[in-house]
Amino acid sequence: MNLLESKELIENNPMHIATVSSDNKPNLSVASDVRVLEENKIIISHNEMVNTPRNILTNKHIVLTSFNEKWEGLRMTGIANYYTDGEYYDFCKNTFFGNGEVSPFGATKPKGAIVVTIEKCEEIK
């Protein structure tokens, strides 16, 4: 599935992010600062998450879900990379904090950027 076809769903609803730590402990986070970059690539701004970035550094496998108000959505699996500077970090800073926005918990800039290359995408109805 081409993520560009589901851009509205992905960018306008909370994204659930499931990761696993190096000692096999599961973690679930939620993000709202999400954009589709390419037909198989998503970027997520790391604003407040604690365990998710740490888990990605040791285990790049990730599962993402996003649903609309009718509970229609997507389940995506892929490989994540984490960046604290450079092109992807700057994209998050300019896109999500470019006009002086503040996150619900007080962040004024991202801590990093999570870029996920989607390997499998399933519709959920």
C-alpha positions as YAML, in Angstrom:
chain: A
units: angstrom
residues:
- id: 1
  name: MET
  ca: [0.00, 0.00, 0.00]
- id: 2
  name: ASN
  ca: [1.20, 3.49, -0.86]
- id: 3
  name: LEU
  ca: [1.21, 5.62, 2.30]
- id: 4
  name: LEU
  ca: [0.56, 8.75, 0.26]
- id: 5
  name: GLU
  ca: [-2.93, 7.35, -0.37]
- id: 6
  name: SER
  ca: [-3.51, 7.24, 3.41]
- id: 7
  name: LYS
  ca: [-1.79, 10.53, 4.21]
- id: 8
  name: GLU
  ca: [-4.88, 12.17, 5.74]
- id: 9
  name: LEU
  ca: [-5.52, 9.23, 8.08]
- id: 10
  name: ILE
  ca: [-1.88, 9.04, 9.17]
- id: 11
  name: GLU
  ca: [-1.29, 12.77, 9.65]
- id: 12
  name: ASN
  ca: [-4.63, 13.69, 11.26]
- id: 13
  name: ASN
  ca: [-4.98, 10.97, 13.91]
- id: 14
  name: PRO
  ca: [-2.83, 9.81, 16.82]
- id: 15
  name: MET
  ca: [-0.18, 7.25, 15.88]
- id: 16
  name: HIS
  ca: [0.40, 4.32, 18.26]
- id: 17
  name: ILE
  ca: [4.04, 3.21, 18.33]
- id: 18
  name: ALA
  ca: [5.01, -0.24, 19.62]
- id: 19
  name: THR
  ca: [8.65, -1.07, 20.30]
- id: 20
  name: VAL
  ca: [10.53, -3.72, 22.27]
- id: 21
  name: SER
  ca: [13.53, -3.10, 24.50]
- id: 22
  name: SER
  ca: [16.83, -4.97, 24.33]
- id: 23
  name: ASP
  ca: [15.60, -7.17, 27.21]
- id: 24
  name: ASN
  ca: [12.30, -7.92, 25.40]
- id: 25
  name: LYS
  ca: [10.03, -5.57, 27.35]
- id: 26
  name: PRO
  ca: [7.23, -4.11, 25.20]
- id: 27
  name: ASN
  ca: [6.54, -0.39, 25.06]
- id: 28
  name: LEU
  ca: [3.61, 1.53, 23.60]
- id: 29
  name: SER
  ca: [3.67, 5.27, 22.91]
- id: 30
  name: VAL
  ca: [1.40, 7.71, 21.14]
- id: 31
  name: ALA
  ca: [2.44, 10.56, 18.85]
- id: 32
  name: SER
  ca: [0.52, 13.23, 17.01]
- id: 33
  name: ASP
  ca: [3.38, 14.97, 15.17]
- id: 34
  name: VAL
  ca: [3.55, 12.57, 12.22]
- id: 35
  name: ARG
  ca: [4.03, 13.12, 8.50]
- id: 36
  name: VAL
  ca: [4.23, 10.89, 5.45]
- id: 37
  name: LEU
  ca: [7.54, 11.57, 3.68]
- id: 38
  name: GLU
  ca: [7.34, 9.09, 0.81]
- id: 39
  name: GLU
  ca: [5.14, 6.24, -0.34]
- id: 40
  name: ASN
  ca: [6.79, 3.96, 2.23]
- id: 41
  name: LYS
  ca: [8.32, 6.36, 4.78]
- id: 42
  name: ILE
  ca: [6.91, 8.14, 7.86]
- id: 43
  name: ILE
  ca: [8.57, 10.67, 10.16]
- id: 44
  name: ILE
  ca: [7.55, 11.07, 13.80]
- id: 45
  name: SER
  ca: [8.72, 13.93, 16.00]
- id: 46
  name: HIS
  ca: [10.17, 12.72, 19.30]
- id: 47
  name: ASN
  ca: [8.88, 15.30, 21.75]
- id: 48
  name: GLU
  ca: [8.14, 13.55, 25.04]
- id: 49
  name: MET
  ca: [8.67, 9.78, 24.62]
- id: 50
  name: VAL
  ca: [11.19, 8.16, 26.96]
- id: 51
  name: ASN
  ca: [11.49, 4.47, 26.05]
- id: 52
  name: THR
  ca: [10.68, 4.56, 22.33]
- id: 53
  name: PRO
  ca: [13.92, 6.20, 21.11]
- id: 54
  name: ARG
  ca: [16.04, 4.06, 23.43]
- id: 55
  name: ASN
  ca: [14.32, 0.91, 22.16]
- id: 56
  name: ILE
  ca: [14.82, 1.89, 18.52]
- id: 57
  name: LEU
  ca: [18.54, 2.26, 19.11]
- id: 58
  name: THR
  ca: [18.76, -1.41, 20.15]
- id: 59
  name: ASN
  ca: [15.88, -2.94, 18.17]
- id: 60
  name: LYS
  ca: [14.80, -1.15, 14.98]
- id: 61
  name: HIS
  ca: [11.66, -3.26, 14.40]
- id: 62
  name: ILE
  ca: [8.48, -1.26, 15.02]
- id: 63
  name: VAL
  ca: [4.71, -1.52, 14.71]
- id: 64
  name: LEU
  ca: [2.53, 1.54, 14.10]
- id: 65
  name: THR
  ca: [-1.24, 1.89, 14.11]
- id: 66
  name: SER
  ca: [-3.49, 4.79, 13.28]
- id: 67
  name: PHE
  ca: [-7.31, 4.91, 13.37]
- id: 68
  name: ASN
  ca: [-9.97, 7.43, 12.49]
- id: 69
  name: GLU
  ca: [-13.15, 8.09, 14.51]
- id: 70
  name: LYS
  ca: [-14.87, 5.14, 12.76]
- id: 71
  name: TRP
  ca: [-12.08, 2.78, 13.95]
- id: 72
  name: GLU
  ca: [-10.88, 2.32, 10.37]
- id: 73
  name: GLY
  ca: [-7.14, 2.40, 10.15]
- id: 74
  name: LEU
  ca: [-3.78, 0.95, 9.32]
- id: 75
  name: ARG
  ca: [-1.35, -1.44, 10.97]
- id: 76
  name: MET
  ca: [2.18, -0.87, 9.70]
- id: 77
  name: THR
  ca: [5.39, -2.75, 10.43]
- id: 78
  name: GLY
  ca: [8.81, -1.49, 9.52]
- id: 79
  name: ILE
  ca: [12.32, -0.50, 10.43]
- id: 80
  name: ALA
  ca: [12.92, 2.69, 12.43]
- id: 81
  name: ASN
  ca: [15.94, 4.94, 12.69]
- id: 82
  name: TYR
  ca: [16.44, 7.70, 15.24]
- id: 83
  name: TYR
  ca: [18.10, 11.06, 14.55]
- id: 84
  name: THR
  ca: [19.04, 13.89, 16.93]
- id: 85
  name: ASP
  ca: [20.38, 16.22, 14.25]
- id: 86
  name: GLY
  ca: [20.54, 16.66, 10.51]
- id: 87
  name: GLU
  ca: [17.89, 16.72, 7.81]
- id: 88
  name: TYR
  ca: [15.19, 14.72, 9.60]
- id: 89
  name: TYR
  ca: [15.63, 16.51, 12.91]
- id: 90
  name: ASP
  ca: [15.43, 19.87, 11.13]
- id: 91
  name: PHE
  ca: [12.27, 18.72, 9.33]
- id: 92
  name: CYS
  ca: [10.57, 17.99, 12.68]
- id: 93
  name: LYS
  ca: [11.77, 21.26, 14.22]
- id: 94
  name: ASN
  ca: [10.55, 23.34, 11.29]
- id: 95
  name: THR
  ca: [7.32, 21.43, 10.65]
- id: 96
  name: PHE
  ca: [6.03, 20.92, 14.18]
- id: 97
  name: PHE
  ca: [7.67, 23.81, 16.08]
- id: 98
  name: GLY
  ca: [8.31, 26.32, 13.28]
- id: 99
  name: ASN
  ca: [5.73, 28.84, 14.47]
- id: 100
  name: GLY
  ca: [6.64, 28.73, 18.16]
- id: 101
  name: GLU
  ca: [4.35, 25.80, 18.97]
- id: 102
  name: VAL
  ca: [4.62, 24.14, 22.37]
- id: 103
  name: SER
  ca: [3.78, 20.48, 22.94]
- id: 104
  name: PRO
  ca: [1.12, 19.54, 25.54]
- id: 105
  name: PHE
  ca: [3.94, 18.82, 28.00]
- id: 106
  name: GLY
  ca: [5.91, 21.99, 27.32]
- id: 107
  name: ALA
  ca: [8.45, 21.01, 24.65]
- id: 108
  name: THR
  ca: [9.48, 23.89, 22.38]
- id: 109
  name: LYS
  ca: [11.58, 21.79, 20.02]
- id: 110
  name: PRO
  ca: [11.86, 18.06, 19.25]
- id: 111
  name: LYS
  ca: [14.34, 15.85, 21.06]
- id: 112
  name: GLY
  ca: [14.78, 13.86, 17.86]
- id: 113
  name: ALA
  ca: [13.19, 12.41, 14.76]
- id: 114
  name: ILE
  ca: [12.02, 8.84, 14.20]
- id: 115
  name: VAL
  ca: [11.98, 7.80, 10.55]
- id: 116
  name: VAL
  ca: [10.22, 4.54, 9.74]
- id: 117
  name: THR
  ca: [10.54, 2.67, 6.48]
- id: 118
  name: ILE
  ca: [7.32, 0.69, 6.20]
- id: 119
  name: GLU
  ca: [7.72, -2.90, 5.06]
- id: 120
  name: LYS
  ca: [4.11, -4.03, 5.46]
- id: 121
  name: CYS
  ca: [0.86, -2.08, 5.71]
- id: 122
  name: GLU
  ca: [-2.54, -3.62, 6.40]
- id: 123
  name: GLU
  ca: [-5.94, -1.97, 6.42]
- id: 124
  name: ILE
  ca: [-7.97, -2.48, 9.58]
- id: 125
  name: LYS
  ca: [-11.75, -2.19, 9.40]
...
